[in-house]
């Protein structure tokens, strides 16, 4: 069924089956997706993320796990198609090669310089130039980003020595480490990504660290892949410090439908560990002087790639958040997990019903009547414990609406939902309501449902009460 806002997306992206996260400082009970490398292959996107997760999308909205992939689990993976082969590597890993983007990948060996000395490679990025030369970029720390051409006969062997392309520059305040960019002596210059456009090379990089809300992207430009890079003074080009989507860094830029460019990037969550993260995407452009830019980091519904509804408004669909900071009432709440936390636009708080509540719900008075067309739920898997076998899974729920607050009608029925979405974004035919209610009807065994965010999106209905 086609309806007005069906072809929209919303950040953070609703990727199914978020995997088990990195085990950091002995804490393993979190889920994460981060450091996305995306390639455009046969009219679909394939997304590779830390640690070994691979997704694909043919309609640029719905993603599915690539269960057929045969590849090692790598941190910060990079994949490139080069001379009809697919090359893969990750931080501190060997170089791999396959005939398909899904593998199986054969290990070729560790990267060395031209003398055979093994190099210490973190946050790698493989880049295939249009002259059929293959390059490797890498770096993680204040020493910055290095680059090197790889031998076409022995791709594990570099041609010459690593070349320093850019370093931490304290004068670029946004690069300084810390939530307030206060540490002038340190930064994590990392997550290199090379993009070529109209003969110019754009070296994209991240700073100051993935656990900070100041995490961002900068760009150096050159007419050469390995020298004379000049800082693009409009940087940072990707930065958002507040809201549900913040701490925007390490990712990739890839072509999409209609020769458009799209940025896929890491989003800070960082409640359980500093490596608890999510993924988002937004369009990329070039101004009249060739500067690369990302117009806006979004967290409200946007039109999908290939749809142009409001040229003056970019990709904005016109749907606005209706529930943010509005008065919420719940069936119950656990100590310190009040209703407010479902609508406060923070990834670090959540509403959680009491453990005796068999039919938990949250109701929000929007204070006017709206045409509601979409919802987003960001779930928290309370009690998640991989060691004890308490595992994540799908939540079941329904969304109801009412004009006067007493008689509720169904807006969305997900009581039979079998998809495990840590972030769940759904669209539906517009329904007029002033009051909206989320009713949780089921959750994974052993898991307590936590609602980090419940947002209804819509437009003003202009109805006299």
TIGU-895054 format. One record per residue (C-alpha): residue in three letters; x, y, z negated. Coordinates in Angstrom, 1 decimal. Layout:
+-----+--------+--------+--------+
!   r !      X !      Y !      Z !
+-----+--------+--------+--------+
! ALA !      X !      Y !      Z !
...
+-----+--------+--------+--------+
This chain:
+-----+--------+--------+--------+
!   r !      X !      Y !      Z !
+-----+--------+--------+--------+
! UNK !    0.0 !    0.0 !    0.0 !
! UNK !    1.4 !    3.4 !    1.0 !
! UNK !    0.7 !    6.4 !   -1.2 !
! UNK !    2.2 !    9.9 !   -1.5 !
! UNK !    5.1 !    9.3 !   -3.9 !
! UNK !    5.8 !    5.7 !   -3.3 !
! UNK !    9.1 !    6.5 !   -1.5 !
! UNK !   10.8 !    8.2 !   -4.3 !
! UNK !   13.6 !    7.2 !   -6.7 !
! UNK !   14.6 !    8.5 !  -10.1 !
! UNK !   17.9 !    8.5 !  -12.1 !
! UNK !   19.2 !    6.5 !  -13.8 !
! UNK !   18.7 !    3.9 !  -11.2 !
! UNK !   16.4 !    1.0 !  -12.1 !
! UNK !   18.8 !   -1.9 !  -11.4 !
! UNK !   17.5 !   -5.4 !  -12.4 !
! UNK !   19.3 !   -7.7 !  -14.8 !
! UNK !   21.8 !   -5.2 !  -16.3 !
! UNK !   24.7 !   -7.5 !  -17.2 !
! UNK !   26.5 !   -8.1 !  -20.5 !
! UNK !   28.8 !   -5.1 !  -21.1 !
! UNK !   32.5 !   -4.8 !  -21.8 !
! UNK !   33.7 !   -6.2 !  -25.2 !
! UNK !   35.3 !   -3.2 !  -26.8 !
! UNK !   36.7 !   -3.1 !  -30.3 !
! UNK !   35.0 !   -6.4 !  -31.0 !
! UNK !   31.5 !   -5.1 !  -30.1 !
! UNK !   29.9 !   -7.1 !  -27.4 !
! UNK !   26.1 !   -6.5 !  -27.8 !
! UNK !   25.5 !   -4.0 !  -25.1 !
! UNK !   24.7 !   -3.9 !  -21.4 !
! UNK !   26.3 !   -1.8 !  -18.8 !
! UNK !   26.8 !   -0.9 !  -15.1 !
! UNK !   29.5 !    1.5 !  -14.2 !
! UNK !   32.2 !    2.5 !  -11.7 !
! UNK !   30.1 !    1.8 !   -8.6 !
! UNK !   31.7 !    1.2 !   -5.2 !
! UNK !   29.1 !    1.2 !   -2.5 !
! UNK !   29.5 !    0.2 !    1.1 !
! UNK !   27.1 !    0.7 !    4.0 !
! UNK !   26.8 !   -2.7 !    5.8 !
! UNK !   24.2 !   -3.7 !    8.4 !
! UNK !   21.7 !   -1.0 !    7.4 !
! UNK !   21.8 !   -1.7 !    3.7 !
! UNK !   23.8 !   -0.7 !    0.7 !
! UNK !   25.9 !   -3.1 !   -1.2 !
! UNK !   27.0 !   -1.9 !   -4.7 !
! UNK !   29.9 !   -3.4 !   -6.6 !
! UNK !   30.2 !   -2.5 !  -10.3 !
! UNK !   32.2 !   -3.2 !  -13.4 !
! UNK !   32.3 !   -6.2 !  -14.4 !
! UNK !   31.6 !   -8.3 !  -11.3 !
! UNK !   28.0 !   -7.2 !  -10.7 !
! UNK !   26.9 !   -6.9 !   -7.1 !
! UNK !   23.6 !   -5.5 !   -5.9 !
! UNK !   22.1 !   -4.7 !   -2.5 !
! UNK !   19.2 !   -2.5 !   -1.2 !
! UNK !   17.6 !   -2.4 !    2.2 !
! UNK !   15.0 !    0.3 !    1.4 !
! UNK !   17.3 !    2.4 !   -0.7 !
! UNK !   15.0 !    2.2 !   -3.7 !
! UNK !   14.6 !   -1.5 !   -4.7 !
! UNK !   17.8 !   -3.2 !   -5.7 !
! UNK !   18.4 !   -7.0 !   -6.1 !
! UNK !   21.2 !   -9.0 !   -7.5 !
! UNK !   23.4 !  -10.6 !   -4.9 !
! UNK !   23.3 !  -14.1 !   -6.3 !
! UNK !   25.2 !  -15.4 !   -3.2 !
! UNK !   28.3 !  -13.4 !   -4.0 !
! UNK !   31.5 !  -15.4 !   -4.7 !
! UNK !   34.0 !  -13.0 !   -6.2 !
! UNK !   36.0 !  -12.5 !   -9.3 !
! UNK !   34.8 !  -10.3 !  -12.2 !
! UNK !   36.8 !   -7.1 !  -12.0 !
! UNK !   36.9 !   -3.8 !  -13.8 !
! UNK !   36.4 !   -0.8 !  -11.5 !
! UNK !   36.2 !   -2.9 !   -8.3 !
! UNK !   36.9 !   -1.4 !   -4.8 !
! UNK !   35.7 !   -3.1 !   -1.6 !
! UNK !   36.5 !   -1.9 !    2.0 !
! UNK !   35.8 !   -3.3 !    5.4 !
! UNK !   39.0 !   -3.2 !    7.5 !
! UNK !   39.6 !   -4.9 !   10.9 !
! UNK !   36.6 !   -7.2 !   10.4 !
! UNK !   37.8 !   -8.3 !    7.0 !
! UNK !   36.7 !   -7.3 !    3.5 !
! UNK !   39.4 !   -6.4 !    1.0 !
! UNK !   38.7 !   -6.3 !   -2.7 !
! UNK !   40.6 !   -5.5 !   -5.9 !
! UNK !   40.1 !   -4.0 !   -9.4 !
! UNK !   42.1 !   -2.6 !  -12.2 !
! UNK !   45.3 !   -4.6 !  -12.8 !
! UNK !   44.1 !   -7.3 !  -10.4 !
! UNK !   45.4 !   -9.0 !   -7.3 !
! UNK !   44.3 !   -8.0 !   -3.8 !
! UNK !   41.6 !  -10.3 !   -2.3 !
! UNK !   40.3 !  -10.9 !    1.2 !
! UNK !   37.1 !  -12.3 !    2.7 !
! UNK !   35.2 !  -12.6 !    6.0 !
! UNK !   32.0 !  -11.4 !    4.4 !
! UNK !   31.2 !   -8.6 !    1.8 !
! UNK !   29.7 !  -11.4 !   -0.3 !
! UNK !   32.9 !  -13.5 !   -0.3 !
! UNK !   34.3 !  -16.0 !   -1.0 !
! UNK !   37.3 !  -13.9 !   -1.7 !
! UNK !   40.8 !  -15.4 !   -1.3 !
! UNK !   43.5 !  -14.1 !   -3.5 !
! UNK !   46.4 !  -12.6 !   -1.5 !
! UNK !   48.6 !  -11.4 !   -4.4 !
! UNK !   49.6 !   -8.4 !   -6.5 !
! UNK !   50.4 !   -5.0 !   -4.9 !
! UNK !   54.1 !   -4.2 !   -4.6 !
! UNK !   56.2 !   -1.4 !   -3.1 !
! UNK !   58.4 !   -1.9 !   -0.1 !
! UNK !   61.2 !   -3.5 !   -2.3 !
! UNK !   58.8 !   -6.1 !   -3.7 !
! UNK !   58.5 !   -4.6 !   -7.1 !
! UNK !   55.0 !   -5.1 !   -8.6 !
! UNK !   53.0 !   -2.0 !   -9.2 !
! UNK !   50.7 !   -1.2 !  -12.2 !
! UNK !   47.4 !   -0.4 !  -10.5 !
! UNK !   44.4 !    0.9 !  -12.4 !
! UNK !   41.1 !    2.3 !  -10.9 !
! UNK !   42.1 !    1.4 !   -7.4 !
! UNK !   40.4 !    2.6 !   -4.2 !
! UNK !   41.0 !    0.9 !   -0.8 !
! UNK !   40.5 !    3.2 !    2.2 !
! UNK !   40.4 !    2.2 !    5.9 !
! UNK !   41.3 !    5.1 !    8.2 !
! UNK !   39.9 !    5.4 !   11.7 !
! UNK !   43.4 !    4.8 !   13.1 !
! UNK !   43.2 !    1.3 !   11.6 !
! UNK !   45.7 !    2.0 !    8.8 !
! UNK !   44.9 !    0.8 !    5.3 !
! UNK !   45.6 !    2.9 !    2.2 !
! UNK !   45.5 !    2.4 !   -1.5 !
! UNK !   44.8 !    5.1 !   -4.1 !
! UNK !   44.9 !    4.6 !   -7.8 !
! UNK !   45.5 !    6.2 !  -11.2 !
! UNK !   44.2 !    6.5 !  -14.8 !
! UNK !   45.7 !    9.1 !  -17.1 !
! UNK !   47.2 !   12.5 !  -17.0 !
! UNK !   49.8 !   11.5 !  -14.5 !
! UNK !   47.0 !   11.6 !  -12.0 !
! UNK !   46.3 !    9.9 !   -8.7 !
! UNK !   48.8 !    8.1 !   -6.5 !
! UNK !   48.5 !    6.9 !   -2.9 !
! UNK !   50.4 !    4.5 !   -0.6 !
! UNK !   49.9 !    3.0 !    2.9 !
! UNK !   49.7 !   -0.8 !    2.9 !
! UNK !   51.5 !   -2.9 !    5.5 !
! UNK !   49.1 !   -4.2 !    8.1 !
! UNK !   51.0 !   -7.5 !    8.3 !
! UNK !   51.4 !   -7.9 !    4.6 !
! UNK !   48.5 !   -5.9 !    2.9 !
! UNK !   49.8 !   -6.7 !   -0.6 !
! UNK !   53.0 !   -4.8 !    0.3 !
! UNK !   53.2 !   -1.0 !    0.3 !
! UNK !   55.1 !    1.0 !    2.9 !
! UNK !   57.6 !    3.1 !    0.9 !
! UNK !   57.0 !    4.2 !   -2.7 !
! UNK !   53.9 !    5.4 !   -4.4 !
! UNK !   53.2 !    9.1 !   -3.7 !
! UNK !   51.9 !   11.5 !   -6.4 !
! UNK !   48.9 !   13.3 !   -4.9 !
! UNK !   47.5 !   15.2 !   -7.9 !
! UNK !   48.0 !   15.4 !  -11.7 !
! UNK !   46.2 !   16.7 !  -14.7 !
! UNK !   46.1 !   20.5 !  -14.6 !
! UNK !   45.1 !   22.1 !  -17.9 !
! UNK !   44.2 !   25.3 !  -16.0 !
! UNK !   41.2 !   23.3 !  -14.6 !
! UNK !   39.4 !   23.5 !  -17.9 !
! UNK !   36.8 !   20.8 !  -17.0 !
! UNK !   39.7 !   18.3 !  -16.7 !
! UNK !   40.7 !   18.6 !  -20.4 !
! UNK !   39.7 !   15.7 !  -22.6 !
! UNK !   36.9 !   16.0 !  -25.1 !
! UNK !   33.2 !   16.8 !  -25.4 !
! UNK !   34.1 !   20.5 !  -25.3 !
! UNK !   37.2 !   20.1 !  -23.1 !
! UNK !   39.2 !   21.1 !  -26.1 !
! UNK !   42.3 !   18.9 !  -25.7 !
! UNK !   44.6 !   20.8 !  -23.4 !
! UNK !   47.3 !   18.1 !  -23.6 !
! UNK !   45.4 !   15.1 !  -22.3 !
! UNK !   43.0 !   13.9 !  -19.6 !
! UNK !   42.0 !   10.7 !  -17.9 !
! UNK !   42.4 !   11.6 !  -14.2 !
! UNK !   40.8 !    8.5 !  -12.7 !
! UNK !   38.3 !    6.9 !  -10.4 !
! UNK !   39.9 !    7.9 !   -7.1 !
! UNK !   37.7 !    7.9 !   -4.0 !
! UNK !   38.8 !    8.9 !   -0.5 !
! UNK !   36.4 !   10.3 !    2.0 !
! UNK !   37.2 !   11.4 !    5.5 !
! UNK !   34.9 !   13.9 !    7.3 !
! UNK !   35.6 !   15.8 !   10.5 !
! UNK !   39.3 !   15.1 !   10.3 !
! UNK !   39.7 !   16.2 !    6.7 !
! UNK !   40.5 !   14.0 !    3.8 !
! UNK !   38.6 !   14.5 !    0.5 !
! UNK !   40.3 !   13.0 !   -2.6 !
! UNK !   37.6 !   12.7 !   -5.2 !
! UNK !   38.5 !   12.0 !   -8.8 !
! UNK !   37.1 !   12.0 !  -12.3 !
! UNK !   38.0 !   13.6 !  -15.6 !
! UNK !   38.1 !   14.0 !  -18.6 !
! UNK !   36.9 !   10.6 !  -19.9 !
! UNK !   34.0 !    8.2 !  -19.4 !
! UNK !   32.8 !    8.5 !  -23.0 !
! UNK !   32.3 !   12.3 !  -22.9 !
! UNK !   29.4 !   14.4 !  -21.6 !
! UNK !   32.0 !   16.5 !  -19.8 !
! UNK !   32.9 !   13.6 !  -17.5 !
! UNK !   32.8 !   15.1 !  -14.0 !
! UNK !   34.1 !   15.0 !  -10.4 !
! UNK !   36.7 !   17.2 !   -8.7 !
! UNK !   38.1 !   17.2 !   -5.2 !
! UNK !   41.4 !   17.8 !   -3.5 !
! UNK !   41.5 !   18.4 !    0.3 !
! UNK !   44.1 !   17.7 !    3.0 !
! UNK !   44.5 !   17.1 !    6.7 !
! UNK !   46.7 !   14.1 !    5.8 !
! UNK !   45.9 !   11.0 !    3.8 !
! UNK !   49.1 !   11.2 !    1.7 !
! UNK !   50.3 !   14.7 !    1.4 !
! UNK !   49.5 !   18.4 !    1.1 !
! UNK !   46.4 !   18.1 !   -1.0 !
! UNK !   44.9 !   21.4 !   -2.2 !
! UNK !   42.4 !   21.7 !   -5.0 !
! UNK !   38.9 !   22.6 !   -4.0 !
! UNK !   38.2 !   25.6 !   -6.2 !
! UNK !   34.4 !   25.0 !   -6.3 !
! UNK !   35.1 !   22.1 !   -8.6 !
! UNK !   33.8 !   20.3 !  -10.5 !
! UNK !   31.3 !   19.2 !   -7.9 !
! UNK !   29.5 !   16.8 !  -10.2 !
! UNK !   28.8 !   17.8 !  -13.8 !
! UNK !   25.9 !   17.7 !  -16.2 !
! UNK !   26.4 !   17.9 !  -19.9 !
! UNK !   22.9 !   17.5 !  -21.2 !
! UNK !   19.7 !   15.5 !  -20.7 !
! UNK !   19.2 !   11.9 !  -20.0 !
! UNK !   21.7 !   11.9 !  -17.1 !
! UNK !   25.0 !   13.4 !  -18.3 !
! UNK !   28.6 !   12.5 !  -18.4 !
! UNK !   28.7 !   12.0 !  -14.6 !
! UNK !   31.9 !   10.4 !  -13.2 !
! UNK !   33.7 !    7.5 !  -11.6 !
! UNK !   31.9 !    6.4 !   -8.4 !
! UNK !   31.8 !    6.6 !   -4.7 !
! UNK !   30.5 !    8.5 !   -1.7 !
! UNK !   29.0 !    6.5 !    1.2 !
! UNK !   27.1 !    7.1 !    4.4 !
! UNK !   23.4 !    6.3 !    4.4 !
! UNK !   20.6 !    6.4 !    6.9 !
! UNK !   20.6 !    9.2 !    9.4 !
! UNK !   24.4 !    9.8 !    8.8 !
! UNK !   23.6 !   11.3 !    5.4 !
! UNK !   26.2 !   11.0 !    2.6 !
! UNK !   25.3 !    9.8 !   -0.9 !
! UNK !   27.1 !    9.9 !   -4.2 !
! UNK !   26.8 !    6.9 !   -6.6 !
! UNK !   28.2 !    7.7 !  -10.0 !
! UNK !   28.5 !    6.5 !  -13.6 !
! UNK !   26.2 !    8.0 !  -16.3 !
! UNK !   27.2 !    8.2 !  -19.9 !
! UNK !   25.0 !    6.3 !  -22.5 !
! UNK !   27.6 !    5.3 !  -25.1 !
! UNK !   25.4 !    4.4 !  -28.1 !
! UNK !   26.8 !    0.9 !  -28.8 !
! UNK !   30.3 !    1.5 !  -27.3 !
! UNK !   32.0 !    4.2 !  -25.2 !
! UNK !   31.6 !    1.8 !  -22.3 !
! UNK !   27.8 !    1.5 !  -22.4 !
! UNK !   26.9 !    3.2 !  -19.2 !
! UNK !   24.3 !    3.4 !  -16.3 !
! UNK !   24.4 !    4.4 !  -12.6 !
! UNK !   22.8 !    7.3 !  -10.7 !
! UNK !   22.8 !    8.6 !   -7.1 !
! UNK !   22.3 !   12.0 !   -5.4 !
! UNK !   22.9 !   13.4 !   -1.9 !
! UNK !   26.2 !   14.9 !   -0.8 !
! UNK !   26.8 !   17.8 !    1.6 !
! UNK !   29.5 !   20.0 !    3.2 !
! UNK !   29.2 !   23.8 !    3.3 !
! UNK !   30.3 !   26.1 !    6.2 !
! UNK !   33.9 !   26.1 !    5.0 !
! UNK !   34.1 !   22.3 !    4.7 !
! UNK !   33.8 !   22.2 !    0.9 !
! UNK !   32.2 !   19.0 !   -0.3 !
! UNK !   29.3 !   19.6 !   -2.7 !
! UNK !   26.6 !   17.8 !   -4.6 !
! UNK !   23.7 !   20.2 !   -5.0 !
! UNK !   22.3 !   18.9 !   -8.2 !
! UNK !   22.6 !   16.0 !  -10.7 !
! UNK !   18.9 !   14.9 !  -10.9 !
! UNK !   16.9 !   13.0 !  -13.4 !
! UNK !   13.4 !   13.6 !  -12.0 !
! UNK !   11.8 !   11.9 !   -8.9 !
! UNK !   13.6 !   12.6 !   -5.6 !
! UNK !   12.7 !   11.6 !   -2.0 !
! UNK !   14.5 !    8.5 !   -0.8 !
! UNK !   17.2 !    8.7 !    1.9 !
! UNK !   15.7 !    9.4 !    5.3 !
! UNK !   12.6 !   11.4 !    4.0 !
! UNK !   12.5 !   15.1 !    4.4 !
! UNK !    9.4 !   16.6 !    2.8 !
! UNK !   10.5 !   20.0 !    1.5 !
! UNK !   13.6 !   21.3 !    3.3 !
! UNK !   13.9 !   24.3 !    1.0 !
! UNK !   13.8 !   22.2 !   -2.1 !
! UNK !   16.3 !   19.6 !   -0.9 !
! UNK !   15.3 !   16.1 !   -2.1 !
! UNK !   13.0 !   17.2 !   -4.9 !
! UNK !    9.6 !   15.4 !   -4.6 !
! UNK !    7.8 !   18.0 !   -6.7 !
! UNK !    6.9 !   15.6 !   -9.5 !
! UNK !    7.7 !   17.1 !  -12.9 !
! UNK !    8.2 !   15.4 !  -16.3 !
! UNK !    5.0 !   15.8 !  -18.3 !
! UNK !    5.8 !   14.0 !  -21.6 !
! UNK !    9.1 !   15.6 !  -22.6 !
! UNK !    9.0 !   17.1 !  -26.1 !
! UNK !    5.2 !   16.8 !  -26.3 !
! UNK !    3.4 !   15.5 !  -29.4 !
! UNK !    3.4 !   11.7 !  -29.6 !
! UNK !    1.4 !    9.4 !  -31.8 !
! UNK !    2.3 !    5.7 !  -32.3 !
! UNK !    0.7 !    2.6 !  -33.7 !
! UNK !    3.7 !    2.3 !  -36.1 !
! UNK !    7.4 !    3.1 !  -36.3 !
! UNK !   10.4 !    1.5 !  -37.9 !
! UNK !   12.3 !    3.6 !  -40.5 !
! UNK !   14.1 !    6.4 !  -38.7 !
! UNK !   12.7 !    5.4 !  -35.3 !
! UNK !    9.9 !    8.0 !  -35.0 !
! UNK !    7.7 !    8.7 !  -31.9 !
! UNK !    9.7 !   11.9 !  -31.2 !
! UNK !   12.6 !    9.8 !  -30.0 !
! UNK !   10.7 !    8.4 !  -27.0 !
! UNK !   10.3 !   11.9 !  -25.6 !
! UNK !   13.4 !   13.9 !  -26.8 !
! UNK !   15.4 !   13.4 !  -23.6 !
! UNK !   18.3 !   11.7 !  -25.4 !
! UNK !   19.9 !    8.4 !  -24.5 !
! UNK !   21.1 !    7.9 !  -28.1 !
! UNK !   17.7 !    7.8 !  -29.8 !
! UNK !   14.6 !    5.6 !  -29.4 !
! UNK !   11.1 !    4.9 !  -30.8 !
! UNK !   10.8 !    1.4 !  -32.3 !
! UNK !    7.6 !    0.0 !  -33.7 !
! UNK !    7.6 !   -1.8 !  -37.1 !
! UNK !    8.3 !   -5.5 !  -37.0 !
! UNK !    4.7 !   -6.3 !  -38.1 !
! UNK !    3.1 !   -4.3 !  -35.3 !
! UNK !    1.6 !   -6.9 !  -32.9 !
! UNK !    0.3 !   -4.4 !  -30.4 !
! UNK !    2.6 !   -1.4 !  -30.4 !
! UNK !    1.6 !    1.7 !  -28.5 !
! UNK !    2.6 !    5.3 !  -28.1 !
! UNK !    0.1 !    8.0 !  -27.0 !
! UNK !    1.1 !   11.5 !  -25.8 !
! UNK !   -1.2 !   14.5 !  -25.4 !
! UNK !    0.0 !   16.4 !  -22.3 !
! UNK !   -2.1 !   19.4 !  -23.3 !
! UNK !   -3.5 !   19.8 !  -19.8 !
! UNK !   -4.9 !   17.5 !  -17.1 !
! UNK !   -2.3 !   16.3 !  -14.6 !
! UNK !   -2.2 !   14.1 !  -11.5 !
! UNK !    0.1 !   11.4 !  -12.8 !
! UNK !    2.0 !    9.5 !  -10.1 !
! UNK !    5.0 !    7.8 !  -11.7 !
! UNK !    6.5 !    6.7 !  -15.0 !
! UNK !   10.0 !    5.9 !  -16.2 !
! UNK !   10.8 !    3.7 !  -19.2 !
! UNK !   14.3 !    3.3 !  -20.6 !
! UNK !   14.4 !    0.4 !  -22.9 !
! UNK !   16.6 !   -0.5 !  -25.9 !
! UNK !   17.1 !   -4.2 !  -26.6 !
! UNK !   17.0 !   -4.0 !  -30.4 !
! UNK !   18.6 !   -7.1 !  -32.1 !
! UNK !   20.5 !   -8.1 !  -28.9 !
! UNK !   23.0 !  -10.7 !  -29.9 !
! UNK !   24.8 !  -12.7 !  -27.2 !
! UNK !   26.6 !  -14.9 !  -29.7 !
! UNK !   23.3 !  -16.0 !  -31.4 !
! UNK !   21.5 !  -16.5 !  -28.1 !
! UNK !   19.2 !  -13.4 !  -28.5 !
! UNK !   19.3 !  -12.3 !  -24.9 !
! UNK !   17.8 !   -9.5 !  -22.8 !
! UNK !   14.9 !  -10.1 !  -20.5 !
! UNK !   11.7 !   -8.5 !  -19.1 !
! UNK !    9.3 !   -6.4 !  -21.1 !
! UNK !    5.6 !   -6.6 !  -20.5 !
! UNK !    3.4 !   -3.5 !  -20.8 !
! UNK !    0.6 !   -1.4 !  -19.5 !
! UNK !    0.1 !    2.3 !  -19.0 !
! UNK !   -3.3 !    3.9 !  -19.6 !
! UNK !   -4.7 !    7.4 !  -19.2 !
! UNK !   -7.6 !    9.4 !  -20.5 !
! UNK !   -9.0 !   12.9 !  -19.9 !
! UNK !  -10.6 !   13.4 !  -23.3 !
! UNK !   -8.5 !   11.2 !  -25.5 !
! UNK !  -11.0 !    8.5 !  -26.4 !
! UNK !  -11.8 !    6.4 !  -23.3 !
! UNK !   -8.6 !    5.1 !  -21.7 !
! UNK !   -8.4 !    3.6 !  -18.2 !
! UNK !   -5.7 !    1.5 !  -16.7 !
! UNK !   -3.1 !    3.4 !  -14.7 !
! UNK !   -0.4 !    0.7 !  -14.3 !
! UNK !   -0.6 !   -3.0 !  -15.3 !
! UNK !    2.8 !   -4.7 !  -15.9 !
! UNK !    1.5 !   -7.2 !  -18.4 !
! UNK !    2.8 !  -10.0 !  -16.2 !
! UNK !    6.1 !   -8.4 !  -15.4 !
! UNK !    9.0 !  -10.8 !  -14.9 !
! UNK !   11.7 !   -8.3 !  -13.9 !
! UNK !   14.3 !   -7.4 !  -16.4 !
! UNK !   14.7 !   -3.6 !  -16.1 !
! UNK !   16.8 !   -1.8 !  -18.7 !
! UNK !   15.6 !    1.3 !  -16.7 !
! UNK !   12.1 !    0.9 !  -15.2 !
! UNK !   10.7 !    3.4 !  -12.7 !
! UNK !    7.3 !    2.8 !  -11.1 !
! UNK !    5.1 !    4.8 !   -8.8 !
! UNK !    1.4 !    4.4 !   -8.2 !
! UNK !   -1.6 !    6.2 !   -6.7 !
! UNK !   -2.3 !    9.5 !   -8.5 !
! UNK !   -4.5 !    9.3 !  -11.6 !
! UNK !   -5.9 !   12.3 !  -13.4 !
! UNK !   -5.3 !   12.3 !  -17.2 !
! UNK !   -4.5 !   14.6 !  -20.1 !
! UNK !   -3.6 !   11.7 !  -22.5 !
! UNK !   -1.2 !    8.9 !  -21.5 !
! UNK !   -0.6 !    5.7 !  -23.5 !
! UNK !    2.1 !    3.1 !  -23.2 !
! UNK !    1.1 !   -0.3 !  -24.7 !
! UNK !    3.8 !   -2.9 !  -25.1 !
! UNK !    2.3 !   -6.4 !  -24.7 !
! UNK !    5.4 !   -8.6 !  -24.6 !
! UNK !    9.2 !   -8.7 !  -25.0 !
! UNK !   12.1 !  -11.2 !  -24.9 !
! UNK !   12.2 !  -13.7 !  -27.7 !
! UNK !   14.1 !  -12.3 !  -30.7 !
! UNK !   14.3 !   -8.8 !  -29.2 !
! UNK !   12.5 !   -5.8 !  -30.8 !
! UNK !   11.3 !   -3.3 !  -28.2 !
! UNK !   12.9 !    0.1 !  -28.4 !
! UNK !   11.8 !    2.9 !  -26.1 !
! UNK !   14.7 !    5.3 !  -25.4 !
! UNK !   12.6 !    7.3 !  -23.0 !
! UNK !    9.0 !    7.3 !  -21.8 !
! UNK !    8.3 !    9.9 !  -19.1 !
! UNK !    5.2 !   10.4 !  -17.0 !
! UNK !    5.7 !   12.4 !  -13.8 !
! UNK !    3.0 !   14.3 !  -12.0 !
! UNK !    1.6 !   17.7 !  -10.9 !
! UNK !   -0.9 !   20.1 !  -12.5 !
! UNK !   -4.5 !   19.0 !  -11.8 !
! UNK !   -6.1 !   22.5 !  -12.4 !
! UNK !   -9.2 !   21.0 !  -13.9 !
! UNK !  -11.4 !   23.1 !  -16.2 !
! UNK !  -11.9 !   21.4 !  -19.6 !
+-----+--------+--------+--------+
